[in-house]
Amino acid sequence: MNNERRTYTSTLRAEQARLTQRRIVDAAHRLFVEQGYGPTTMAAVAAAAGVSAQTVYNAFGSKAALLKRTHDVVLGGDDEDIPLARRPEVIAMYADPDPERFLRAYAALGRQLNERLGPLVLVALAGAAAGDPDLTAHVRTINGERLIGTGMVARRVDELGALRPDLTVDAARDRVWTLNSIEVWDLLTGVRGWSGDDYEQWIGEAMCAAVLPRA
């Protein structure tokens, strides 16, 4: 009985900690987008989340770590510790043997991720351009992670025997990495006013043209 009570108490505490961290992340996301990274203090995040500043520091350690966790939660759409590549919709995408369908599905996924992440990443890009060291490191990290993801896409196209013969896998990776960037998404949907559907269609077409053999 005592063991069961301890297990229940431990589980309850873990769930309470998870919910508290999610409130903090949601508050940080809102404040980073509304105010920018620099003006957003840990104390402000704590107040918005209804917790103490010490609770925020205990959970995340630093504002830079909080930004990265916020990025990861927004990327995944939840706070589950499941990498994007292991999520069911991505596994299904990689199972498709048709390279054009695969790339168009990847374009659709990229649209979803950019729509979720765009405002937060644009804040980071602006801060990095202004010389903020935290944001410079953050942008380097997330660009590196995205490069790994697009490398997986390029390798899958190659595995399907569909990579353009004049391209290496690394060159294909770099083309896809450029096309699915937040910068391209913002130029088309933010600056030029494209709809999400138009953006997704063009990115899918551009990826196919960039890495598949010419008809």
C-alpha positions in Angstrom: 0.0 0.0 0.0 2.8 2.4 0.9 4.6 1.7 -2.4 1.4 2.3 -4.3 0.9 5.6 -2.5 4.5 6.7 -3.2 4.1 5.7 -6.8 0.8 7.7 -7.1 2.4 10.7 -5.4 5.4 10.6 -7.6 3.3 10.4 -10.7 1.1 13.2 -9.6 4.1 15.4 -8.9 5.6 14.6 -12.3 2.4 15.6 -14.0 2.1 18.8 -12.0 5.7 19.7 -12.9 4.9 19.0 -16.6 1.8 21.2 -16.5 3.8 23.9 -14.8 6.5 23.8 -17.4 4.0 23.9 -20.2 2.4 27.0 -18.7 5.9 28.6 -18.6 6.6 27.6 -22.2 3.3 29.0 -23.4 3.9 32.2 -21.5 7.4 32.5 -22.9 6.2 31.9 -26.5 3.6 34.6 -26.2 6.1 37.1 -24.7 9.0 36.3 -27.0 6.7 36.9 -30.0 5.0 40.0 -28.6 8.0 41.7 -27.0 11.1 40.2 -28.5 13.8 38.1 -26.8 15.8 40.9 -25.2 12.9 42.7 -23.4 11.4 39.5 -22.2 12.7 38.7 -18.7 12.5 35.5 -16.7 10.5 37.4 -14.1 8.0 38.5 -16.8 7.6 35.0 -18.0 7.1 33.8 -14.4 4.4 36.4 -13.8 2.6 35.5 -17.0 2.7 31.8 -16.1 1.6 32.4 -12.5 4.7 31.0 -10.9 7.8 32.4 -9.2 10.9 33.4 -11.1 12.8 30.8 -9.2 10.5 28.1 -10.5 11.3 29.2 -14.0 15.0 29.1 -13.3 14.7 25.7 -11.6 12.9 24.3 -14.6 15.0 25.8 -17.4 18.2 27.3 -16.0 18.5 30.2 -18.4 16.5 32.3 -20.8 18.4 30.8 -23.7 17.4 27.3 -22.6 13.8 28.4 -22.2 13.9 29.7 -25.7 15.2 26.4 -27.1 12.6 24.4 -25.1 9.9 26.8 -26.4 11.1 26.3 -29.9 11.0 22.5 -29.5 7.5 22.5 -28.0 6.1 24.7 -30.8 7.9 22.6 -33.4 6.3 19.4 -32.1 2.9 21.0 -31.4 3.0 19.5 -27.9 5.4 18.9 -25.0 5.9 15.2 -25.6 9.6 14.2 -25.8 9.1 12.6 -29.2 11.5 13.7 -32.0 9.7 14.9 -35.2 11.2 12.0 -37.2 9.4 9.5 -34.9 6.0 11.1 -35.1 3.3 9.0 -36.9 2.7 11.5 -39.7 6.4 11.8 -40.5 6.9 8.0 -40.4 4.0 7.7 -42.9 5.5 10.3 -45.1 8.8 8.4 -45.3 7.0 5.2 -46.1 5.6 6.6 -49.4 7.6 5.0 -52.3 6.6 7.8 -54.7 9.3 10.5 -54.6 7.1 13.3 -55.9 4.4 12.5 -53.4 7.0 12.3 -50.7 8.4 15.7 -51.5 5.0 17.3 -51.7 4.1 15.8 -48.3 7.3 17.2 -47.0 6.4 20.6 -48.3 3.0 20.3 -46.6 4.8 19.4 -43.3 7.1 22.4 -43.8 4.2 24.7 -44.2 2.6 23.5 -41.0 5.9 23.8 -39.1 6.7 27.3 -40.5 3.2 28.5 -39.7 3.6 27.4 -36.1 7.2 28.4 -35.7 7.5 31.4 -38.0 6.8 34.2 -35.6 9.2 32.8 -32.9 12.0 32.1 -35.4 11.7 35.5 -36.9 12.3 37.0 -33.5 15.4 34.9 -33.1 16.7 35.8 -36.6 16.2 39.5 -36.0 18.1 39.3 -32.7 20.9 37.3 -34.2 21.3 39.8 -37.0 21.5 42.5 -34.3 24.4 40.6 -32.6 22.7 39.0 -29.6 25.0 36.1 -28.7 22.2 33.9 -27.3 20.2 34.3 -30.4 23.2 33.8 -32.7 23.9 30.5 -31.0 20.2 29.6 -31.1 19.8 30.2 -34.8 23.0 28.2 -35.5 21.5 25.3 -33.5 18.1 25.3 -35.1 19.5 25.7 -38.6 21.8 22.8 -37.9 18.9 20.7 -36.7 16.9 21.6 -39.9 19.9 20.7 -42.0 19.9 17.2 -40.4 16.2 16.9 -41.3 16.6 18.0 -44.9 19.6 15.6 -45.2 17.2 12.8 -44.2 14.8 13.9 -47.0 17.6 14.0 -49.6 18.8 10.5 -48.6 15.3 9.2 -48.9 15.0 10.5 -52.4 18.3 8.9 -53.2 17.2 5.6 -51.6 14.2 5.7 -53.9 16.5 6.0 -56.9 15.0 9.3 -57.8 17.8 11.8 -57.2 18.9 13.9 -60.1 22.1 12.2 -61.5 23.9 15.6 -61.5 23.4 16.1 -57.8 25.0 14.7 -54.7 22.9 14.0 -51.7 24.6 16.9 -49.9 23.7 19.3 -52.8 20.1 18.1 -52.7 20.0 18.5 -49.0 21.1 22.1 -49.3 18.5 22.9 -51.9 15.7 21.5 -49.8 17.1 23.3 -46.7 17.0 26.6 -48.5 13.5 26.1 -49.9 11.9 25.1 -46.6 13.5 28.0 -44.6 11.6 30.4 -42.5 13.1 33.2 -44.6 11.5 32.0 -47.8 8.2 31.3 -46.0 8.3 34.9 -44.6 9.2 36.5 -48.0 6.3 34.7 -49.8 3.5 34.7 -47.2 4.6 37.8 -45.1 6.1 40.2 -47.6 4.3 39.1 -50.8 1.1 38.0 -49.2 0.8 34.5 -50.6 -1.7 32.2 -49.1 -0.6 29.1 -47.2 -2.0 26.9 -50.0 -0.1 28.8 -52.7 3.1 28.7 -50.7 2.8 24.9 -50.1 2.0 24.2 -53.7 5.0 26.2 -55.0 7.4 24.8 -52.4 6.4 21.3 -53.4 6.9 22.0 -57.1 10.2 23.8 -56.4 11.5 20.9 -54.3 10.6 18.4 -57.0 12.2 20.5 -59.7 15.3 21.0 -57.6 16.1 17.4 -56.8 14.2 15.1 -59.1 15.3 14.3 -62.7 14.1 16.7 -65.3 11.2 15.4 -67.4 
